[in-house]
């Protein structure tokens, strides 16, 4: 399988979500982490099986349990995760990250 690279802001979003859920209930962050990892595995199995955004090759995949989605681009050498976005966030807040 190809490697996965997180944009620094996507990594921060994931860490913030993990911190938040751990404060809600001990161990809940582990459940979120497993949901994130399972979603990444599904993406890697079939990256082109996910909806394309209006930003070109940018796609998204929703977590199974938590109200988050992974916004990603399938590049030749790796899977680039642009955002770990809560469903309530503005849909295109991450678009400036495409330039970095």
C-alpha positions as CSV (number, residue, x, y, z in Angstrom):
1,X,0.0,0.0,0.0
2,X,1.1,3.5,-0.7
3,X,2.1,5.8,2.2
4,X,-0.1,8.4,3.8
5,X,0.9,11.9,4.4
6,X,-1.2,14.4,6.5
7,X,-1.1,18.1,5.8
8,X,0.1,19.7,9.1
9,X,-3.3,21.3,9.6
10,X,-5.0,18.0,9.1
11,X,-2.8,16.4,11.7
12,X,-3.7,19.3,14.1
13,X,-7.4,18.7,13.4
14,X,-7.1,15.0,14.2
15,X,-5.1,15.7,17.4
16,X,-7.6,18.3,18.5
17,X,-10.5,15.9,17.9
18,X,-8.7,13.2,19.8
19,X,-8.2,15.5,22.7
20,X,-11.8,16.7,22.7
21,X,-13.2,13.2,22.7
22,X,-10.9,12.0,25.4
23,X,-12.2,14.8,27.6
24,X,-15.8,13.7,26.8
25,X,-15.2,10.1,28.0
26,X,-12.0,8.2,28.8
27,X,-11.2,5.9,25.9
28,X,-13.4,7.6,23.4
29,X,-10.3,9.1,21.6
30,X,-9.2,5.5,20.9
31,X,-12.5,4.8,19.2
32,X,-12.1,7.9,17.1
33,X,-8.5,6.9,16.2
34,X,-9.7,3.4,15.1
35,X,-12.5,5.0,13.0
36,X,-9.9,7.3,11.4
37,X,-7.5,4.4,10.7
38,X,-10.3,2.2,9.3
39,X,-11.4,5.1,7.0
40,X,-7.8,5.5,5.7
41,X,-7.6,1.8,5.0
42,X,-10.8,1.9,3.0
43,X,-9.6,4.8,1.0
44,X,-6.3,3.0,0.3
45,X,-8.2,0.0,-1.0
46,X,-10.1,2.1,-3.6
47,X,-9.2,5.8,-3.6
48,X,-11.2,6.6,-6.7
49,X,-14.4,5.1,-5.3
50,X,-15.1,8.3,-3.3
51,X,-16.9,11.4,-4.3
52,X,-15.0,14.1,-6.0
53,X,-15.4,17.7,-4.7
54,X,-15.7,20.7,-7.0
55,X,-11.9,21.3,-6.4
56,X,-10.8,18.8,-9.0
57,X,-9.2,15.6,-7.8
58,X,-10.0,16.3,-4.2
59,X,-12.2,13.6,-2.7
60,X,-13.7,12.9,0.7
61,X,-14.6,9.9,2.8
62,X,-16.8,10.0,5.9
63,X,-15.9,8.1,9.1
64,X,-18.3,5.3,9.9
65,X,-19.2,6.4,13.4
66,X,-18.0,9.9,14.1
67,X,-19.2,13.0,12.2
68,X,-15.9,13.6,10.5
69,X,-14.6,13.2,6.9
70,X,-11.2,12.8,5.5
71,X,-10.5,15.2,2.6
72,X,-7.8,13.7,0.4
73,X,-6.0,13.6,-2.9
74,X,-4.7,10.3,-4.4
75,X,-1.2,11.2,-5.7
76,X,1.1,8.9,-7.6
77,X,3.4,8.2,-4.7
78,X,1.2,8.7,-1.6
79,X,-2.2,9.5,-0.3
80,X,-2.3,13.2,0.8
81,X,-4.8,14.0,3.6
82,X,-5.7,17.7,3.3
83,X,-8.2,17.8,6.2
84,X,-9.9,15.9,8.9
85,X,-13.1,17.8,8.8
86,X,-16.1,17.8,11.2
87,X,-19.3,17.7,9.2
88,X,-20.4,21.0,10.7
89,X,-17.4,22.9,9.3
90,X,-17.7,25.0,6.2
91,X,-17.3,22.6,3.3
92,X,-14.4,24.3,1.6
93,X,-12.5,25.8,4.5
94,X,-9.4,23.6,3.6
95,X,-9.2,24.8,0.0
96,X,-6.2,27.1,0.7
97,X,-4.2,24.1,1.7
98,X,-4.1,22.9,-1.9
99,X,-1.4,25.5,-2.6
100,X,1.0,24.1,0.1
